[in-house]
Amino acid sequence: MEELKKQYVAWNSENNDFYMELKEHESPLYERFMPVYEVLRHIYTQLSEETLESSDDLERIFKVGLEFIHDQFATCKLYLKTNFSGDMEQFLVYDDVIAMILYIEDLRYEFKEKKVDVDDAPLKELLDELETIIIDKKEVPANLRLYVDDRVKDVLEDIDFNFFGIIDIFVQVAEALGIYLYEEEDIKIGKDIEHHE
């Protein structure tokens, strides 16, 4: 586990600014990565403070999460470098498209891992469409998520498959560890009104 902790520290040092930039801009990529990122941060912190005992399960979770987020960030940074010449502002215009590409790749990975017999051609075609939006710097359709969901639903309708990816697993792991990912902040509207007589 010590080696994994060192890898996490190196990875986080290299990627924390990118993650915080996604968070600051309320990027859908931040929403995508947040469960995995927060579980890794929590486990690392708890192990370092010795308030959590290492186990094989914890090590496996940490390893899978670190590999997943490393690959996902590497993909995003590749898009940032090759398609947007490092311009984060331009990258963020297309972050929803990139999030959809990553989602479809997750789905294809699950099909392969679970040996699901599915016609992959429609998903490849959808990936090509999404890549073209980025490459040609086309306007991102307002209904992009709905469009992608409909196309994915068409692929899934003829097979018995319930998609439960790594991000879903990490949401459950977070809950098991007592991490509340989607805690709502108290919002105060207006000001306290004092009544003077």
Sequence and secondary structure as in RCSB ss.txt:
>XXXX:A:sequence
MEELKKQYVAWNSENNDFYMELKEHESPLYERFMPVYEVLRHIYTQLSEETLESSDDLERIFKVGLEFIHDQFAT
CKLYLKTNFSGDMEQFLVYDDVIAMILYIEDLRYEFKEKKVDVDDAPLKELLDELETIIIDKKEVPANLRLYVDD
RVKDVLEDIDFNFFGIIDIFVQVAEALGIYLYEEEDIKIGKDIEHHE
>XXXX:A:secstr
 HHHHHHHHHHHHHHHHHHHHHHHTT HHHHHHHHHHHHHHHHHHHHHTTSS   HHHHHHHHHHHHHHHHHHHH
HHHHHHHHHTT HHHHHHTHHHHHHHHHHHHHHHHHHHTT     HHHHHHHHHHHHHHHTT    TTHHHHHHH
HHHHHHTTS      HHHHHHHHHHHTT  TT       S       
